[in-house]
């Protein structure tokens, strides 16, 4: 009997996924457990296995399509088997056919005809017809624009906004832009108009064209959109402060000695200690442990700590739920677990939502970064950037000065949520917690 394979729902907040590769095409023979297709959310990737032996009777989507979750992806059965009755109740349609419906609820009415052919590339589905026509006329790639319409759909005003930030093109330049997919950065013609020469990339006379245009991955596009949206839709300000790291470094030496002696099995890093100190400070400054919702501030009784993790696929920020309930050993183990899951692509999608965490820590100290400005994961009210440790002069009293190791702390906060004074006091409290840190493990 034929079996319908649907696109699974990976987490409560996931409404659609990108199909990265169809591994079994229509007509291919498969065995139970074979990988049928791979897909990804905005942060994690997955593979779907065949639930039975048989043949791929139908495949409704193609590589690169964005597909709402729980829709039919494939039908597995025996050659020549009739499967129309299985898929007649929920045939996938494009967003163009049902623009007013939410992405996760786009279904066609029950039918008794043969299965609908695979949908067109979904990137086109998220561009309105008027926007598509204007973009084609003005030689702009609408798929690269951030959409302000329903479900992120690119509408006409998005194309108009892009045109306002681009020089006007001569007819020849417009033709070249449409054919070559390039855009001008400056206009050297009359009244700042961009000429065809403004579209030509600089050519190295020895090696010719010395660059390569590489398409952004789906994940990179989503990260870029989120970062741009964060900076556009909040009032972000960063304060920098150093904390005396001597206590942390002393504890780190004890931890290494205990691990060498076999009395400690969990490797507690400097980042673990900083996160432990941050949690203590958040409990004393509840306004920072919050989400800004426009008309209200949502204050959390528990600390759900986000940790920025660098992976091969891009930046991921998983949340450690109820981090304030954990000991330093429990916190260190949880941070390592979520970071490892991110790098393997096995992290639960609901833990990657910006709403899952109440505060985020981003540590670039291992790379030698001395100061940076982290970007807030909205709707969170703040994020802490952790920098490298550098020696700085300090007054030790009685006129004695010495170079002391300081760890740099960079707090970016949403000025709509927090005043500068409160943000500064919170940042200072983190420093105090670092400088007076006690670990009940020895």
Secondary structure, 3 states (H helix, E strand, C coil): CCEEEECCCCCCCCCEEEEEEECCCCCCEECCCCEEEEEECCCCEEEEECCCCEEEEEECCCCCCEEECCCEEEEEECCCCCCHHHHCCCCCCCCCCCCCCCHHHCCCCCCCCCCCCCCCCHHHHCECHHHHHHHHHCCCCHHHCCCCCHHHCECHHHHHHHHHCCCCECHHHHHHHHHHCCCCCCCCCHHHCECHHHCCCCCECCCECCCCCCCCCHHHHHHHHHHHHHHHCCCEEEEEEEEECHHHHHHHHHHHHHHHHCCCCCCCCHHHHHHHHHHHHHHHCCCCCEEECCCCEEECCCCCEEEEEEECCEEEEEEECCHHHCCHHHHHHHHHHHHHHHHHCCCCHHHCCHHHCCEEEEECHHHCCCCCCCCCCCCECEEEEEEEEEEEEEEEECCEEEEEEEEEEEEEEECCCCCHHHHHHHHHHHHHHHHCCCCCCC
